[in-house]
Amino acid sequence: MLSTSIENQSLKPLLLAIKDRFFRDHEITMIGKFEWLEVSERQAKRYLQKTGKKLQNQFRKFKIIEDFTEVNQSEDSPNQSKKFQHTRFYRLLISDINYDEMTFYVLGDHCVGPLLGEIIRYKFKISILSGQNFIELIEETMIAIR
């Protein structure tokens, strides 16, 4: 539940509220903002040929455009050799809010070792009831496996 107007606040407090409510059991190493990459002409053309429909959004490929905070990653063991150390992280990223539908996306990008991990796309909806803003999770989809 958020008590301030969604339109007047930045995305960082909204992402922190999402993190506290939905991702309490995760060890988040970085939070930030992302944007979806545009559909390429080749993708749009192939999709149109296959389905007869125009592809507008792909909702799979993204780029990180802002890093809100970064938490230091813990070392597994100081005596462990460098060649056996792997990058481990859990990034929580938020998109811009679609004010027409009052929805936004959060990506959970989890890496536990070399070529191990996944990216999960969460779609949230903001509802306003009695002057209070409520956030509900309406969709959860795995979009990539490492």
Residue pairs with C-beta under 8 A, 6 or more apart in sequence:
1 132
1 133
1 134
1 135
2 14
2 17
2 132
2 133
2 134
2 135
3 132
3 133
4 13
4 133
5 133
6 14
6 97
6 102
6 126
6 133
7 99
11 33
11 94
11 96
11 97
12 31
12 68
14 94
14 97
14 104
15 31
15 33
15 68
15 92
15 94
15 106
16 31
17 135
18 92
18 94
18 106
18 124
18 135
19 28
19 31
19 92
21 135
22 122
22 137
23 92
23 108
26 90
26 92
26 108
26 110
27 90
28 71
28 90
28 91
28 92
29 70
29 71
29 73
29 88
29 89
29 90
29 91
30 67
30 69
30 70
30 71
30 89
30 90
30 91
30 92
31 67
31 68
31 69
31 91
31 92
31 93
31 94
32 64
32 65
32 66
32 67
32 68
32 91
32 92
32 93
32 94
33 64
33 65
33 66
33 68
33 93
33 94
33 95
33 96
34 62
34 63
34 64
34 65
34 93
34 94
34 95
34 107
35 62
35 63
35 65
35 95
35 96
36 57
36 58
36 59
36 61
36 62
36 95
37 58
37 61
37 62
37 63
39 55
39 56
39 57
39 58
43 55
43 58
44 54
44 55
47 53
47 54
47 55
48 54
48 55
59 105
59 121
59 143
60 121
60 143
60 144
62 93
62 107
64 91
64 93
73 87
73 88
73 89
75 85
76 85
86 112
86 113
86 114
87 111
88 111
88 112
88 113
89 109
89 110
89 111
90 108
90 109
90 110
90 111
91 107
91 108
91 109
91 110
92 106
92 107
92 108
92 109
93 106
93 107
93 109
94 104
94 105
94 106
95 104
95 105
95 106
95 107
96 104
97 103
97 104
97 126
98 104
101 125
102 125
102 126
102 127
102 128
103 123
103 124
103 125
103 126
103 138
104 123
104 124
104 126
105 121
105 122
105 123
105 124
106 121
106 122
106 124
107 119
107 120
107 121
107 122
107 143
108 119
108 120
108 122
109 117
109 119
110 117
110 118
110 119
110 120
111 117
111 146
115 146
116 146
117 145
117 146
118 142
118 144
118 145
118 146
119 142
119 143
119 144
120 140
120 141
120 142
120 143
121 139
121 140
121 141
121 142
121 143
122 137
122 139
122 140
123 137
123 138
123 139
123 140
123 141
124 135
124 136
124 137
124 138
125 135
125 136
125 138
126 133
126 134
126 135
127 133
127 134
127 135
127 136
128 134
